[in-house]
Amino acid sequence: MLRLLSLLQTHRYWPGGELAERLEVSARTLRRDVDRLRELGYPVDASRGVAGGYQLQSGAAMPPLLLDDEEAVAIAVGLRTAAGGAVDGIEETSMRALTKVIQVMPPRLRRRVEALRSFTVPAFWGGTSANSSVDAMSLTVIASSCRDDERLRFGYTAHDGEETKRHVEPHRLVSLGRRWYLVAWDVERHDWRTFRADRIADPKPTGARFRQRDLPGGDAGAFVRDRLNARPTQYEAIVEFKAPASTVREHVAQWGTVEPVTDETCRLTMRTDTFDWPALIAGSIGVDFEVVQPPELRDHIRSMGELFLRHTA
């Protein structure tokens, strides 16, 4: 029955003969198992005749699900992120669902997901960065190494495209916006480093144990933010808004520095490699503003405005 349910949950239509052959059972046994699934709340549609078969449809209630390892980890990662505040308003619900998912997992898989939960530091910013694909199983490997104080080796692609091999003592995973970062002591460079998880390739535990070092400042989330803010950037964008500093900070969060000029005006400073995000913030606040520098930002906003006008005329 479990094998039958797993096949039906693909939601494809299964001819009766093919399904019975896959399960190595008779047509009579297949019909009996389908009836049992219906008694458990699974709405299985059946069609009769020579080409008759079965298909699982959406039901009025939520029956139990069968998940493989990768699917279970993906659900746990998504719920963990939502519970940490990535999706406003569903934190408590996500945590309850996460607890239920973990409770019914087999011990080997639960240990991997628990490692991801325990060794991840949420540090959300007010905006969201570009969506980057991260392999969920790689995250559990990294989190397990953080938990077990076990050194890691992996390939890493830097911002400029340079590919290197890294040997690190992993400390914590940090979820920042829609990206994940590994904070680790680089064994060969003798320094603390941050690594974007989507740029990490094939992480492998070495089996070598280590004693955790004291992270400067002690806060992995703040460490990642400071490193990102300190990285070299191409431009320093400065924009003055005719609005109180508190109003602008609600939109900017940690993406820039907002300083009051008067009670009703303020100045935003952002370090950036592109003008898309400063332009988006300038337009989203809904108040008058003036670009102080650089002139290229002024030209970029003007081009965006002309584009919008052309398509809304």
N, C-alpha and C positions, 0 to 999 in steps of 0.2 A: 504493500500500500504506500509506503514511503517513496519507493522508486516511482510508482505511478503518479503520486502527487508531485514529485520533482519534475517529471516530464510534462504534466499538465500545466504547471506554473509557468511554462514558457509561453502560454496562451496561444500556441499554434493549434491548428486542427489536426487531430490524430485519427487516421482510419483505424477502425477496430482491429483489423488483421495485423496491421503494422505495429500497433501498440501492444497487442498480445505477444507478438513475436519478440519485440524488444524486452518485454518483461519475462519471457519464457514461461508463459502460463496459457491456459486454455481460454477460449472466448467466454465460457461460463464463469471461470474464476475472475476474469476481468470485469464482467458485469456485476458480480457480487462485490468486488472491491470498490467499484464506482458507487454502488448503492451505499456502502459503508461511509465513503467520503461525503455523500450527500447528507447522511445522518449526522455527521460531524459539522455540517454547516457549509460545506464546499458546494457551490452551485455548478454542477457539471452538466452541460448540455449534451444530449445524445441524439443522433439521427440514425434512422433505421434504413435497411435496404442493403444492396450489394456494396455501395460506397459509404455505408454508415460508419460513424466514428464518434469521437468525443472531443469536447473542448471546455476548458474551465472559463467561466464568465465572472464578472464582477458581482459581488453579492451585497446584501443589505447589512451584513455584519462582518467583522474582521476575524476570519478563522486563523488558526496557526499557520505560520509560513515555514518553508524549508529554505535555508540559506547555506551557500557554500562559504568557505573561509573568507574569500575576498569580499563577498557581499556582506558578511557579518562585520568585517572590519570597516568597510565603507560606511555602513549604517552607524557604527559606533563613532567613527571620526566625525561624521556629519552631525550627530546628536551632541557630541562633546563640544564642537565648535558653536552650535546654536545655544547650548547651555551656558557657554562662557560669555554670551552677549552679542554674538555676530548677527543674530536675527532678533530684533527688539520684540519683546512681548511674549516669547515662547521659551524663556530660559528655564522656568520651573517645569513646564511640561516636557521639555527635552531631557532634563535631568531624570525625571521619573521614567521616561521611556528608555533612556540609556541604562538605568539601573536594571530594568526588566530584561533588556537584551543581554546584559552581562551575566545576570543570574542564571540564564538558561544555556549559556555557552559551555562547551566542554572545557575542562581545566586548562589544557594546553593553549587554547585560543583565548580564553579569558585572561590568562596571564599576560599574553601579548597586548591585549587591549587595555588591561589595567595599567601596564607599563606606559602606554601612550597617554592615558589619562593622568597618571601620577607625575609624569616627568614632562608635562607640557605646561607652559606658563602663558595664559591669555593676556594679550597686551594690545587691545583693539584701538585703532585710531578712528578719527571721526569720519574719514572717507574710506574707500576701498581701492586697493591697488589693482593693477591689471591681473586678470585671472590667470594663474599659472598652474599647470597640471603637475600634481605630485602623486607618486605611486603610494597608495595607502599601505601596502605591505612593507615598502621601504621605510615609511614612518614608524611602523611597529618595530622593525629591526633597530632603527636608531634609538627609539624610546627604550627598548629592552637593554641596549648597551648603556644608556644613561642610568637605568635602574641598577644594572648589575656591575657598574663600574668596570666595564670591559672596553678595551681600545677598539677603534674602528679604522678600517681602511676603505677608501672610496675614490672614485674619479671625480674631479670637479672642474666645471667650466666657468671661468671668471667672466666679469662683465665685458671685457674686451675680446672674449672668445678663446683665451688661452686655456688649454687643457692641462691639468696637473694631477698627480697622484697625491693623496693626503693621508696622513697617519695622525689620528687625533685621540684625545681623551674626552669623550662627549660629556657635557654637563647638563644641558636642558634644551628641549624644543620650545620655541616661542612662536605662537600664532599671532601674526600681525596683519590686520586687514584680511586679505585673502591669500596671504603668503605665509609660509612656514620657514623658520630659521633655526639652524642648529648653532648653539653656543658651545664652543669646545676649546680645549687647550691643544694647539698645534705642536705635536711632539718634535717635528723637525725644524720649525721656525721659532720655537721657544716663546710663544706668545698666545694670548687669547684671540680667537678669531670667530667671526660669524659666517655661516654658510647658508645660502638660499637652498632650501630642500629640493626645489625643482631643478637645480643645477647639480645635484649630487647623483652620481651614477653608481649602481651596484655596490651599496654599502655592505661590508662583510666584517663581522666580529672576528677579532684575531685570537680570542681565548686568553689574552694577557690582561690581568687585572691591574688596577691602579687605585691610588688613594686620591679622592677628590680634592682639588685645590680650592682656595678661597677666591671666588669671582670678585673682581674689583667692584665695589659698591654693593655687592650681594644680591642685586635685583637683575635677573636675566632679561626681563622685558625692557627695563630702562637701559641696560647695556646695549641691546640691539638698536633701540631708538637713537641713542647717542652715537653709535657707529654709523648709522644711516645718515644722521644729520651732519656728521663730520666728513662724509665722503666728498671728494672733489666734484664740483658741479660746474656747468658751463656758464650759468647765468645767476645773478642775484636780482630777483624781481621785487620792486617796491611799488606798492599801490596805496593811495590814501583814500579812505572812505568817509563819507558824510554820515557816520553812524557811530554810536558808542562802541568802545573796544569790546565790551561784553557781548554785544550782538554779533560782531564779526568773529569772535573766538568760537561761538557756537557752530559756525560753518567751517572754520579752519581746523579746529582741534590742534593736533600735533604737527600738522603739515607746514606750519610757518609760525613766525613770531608776530604778535599783535601788540602794539604799544599805543597808548592814548596820546593824542596831540592836544585835544581839548576835551571837555565833557561830551561833546557831540561829534567829534571826529577822531580818527585813529589811523595808524599806518601799519600796513602788513608787509613783512619781509619774508620772501621765500627763496630758497636755493633750489634750482631746478635745471634739468637738462633740456626740457621742452616747455613750451608756453601753454600747452593744453590745460593743465590743472590750474595755473593762476587765472587763466581766462575764464574757466568754468566757475571758479569761486567768485570772481568779479561780477559775473552775470547772475549768479544764483542768489546773492544776498538781497538784491532788489533795491539798492540805494545808489545815489550818485557817487562816482569815484573818479580818480585821476591817476593815470600811470605816471609815476615819477621816473622810473628807469626799469629796463633799458628801452630805447626807442623801438627795438624789434618786437617787444610785447605790445606796444601801442599798435604797430602795423598788423600784428597777428589778430588782435581783437577787432580791428577795423575790417579785416578780411572775413572773419567769422560773421560779423554783423551784416556785411554785404551779401554773404552766402545765404543767411537766414532771410534777408529781405527778398532776394531773388526767388526763393522757394515759398514765400508766403504772400506774395503780391497777388 
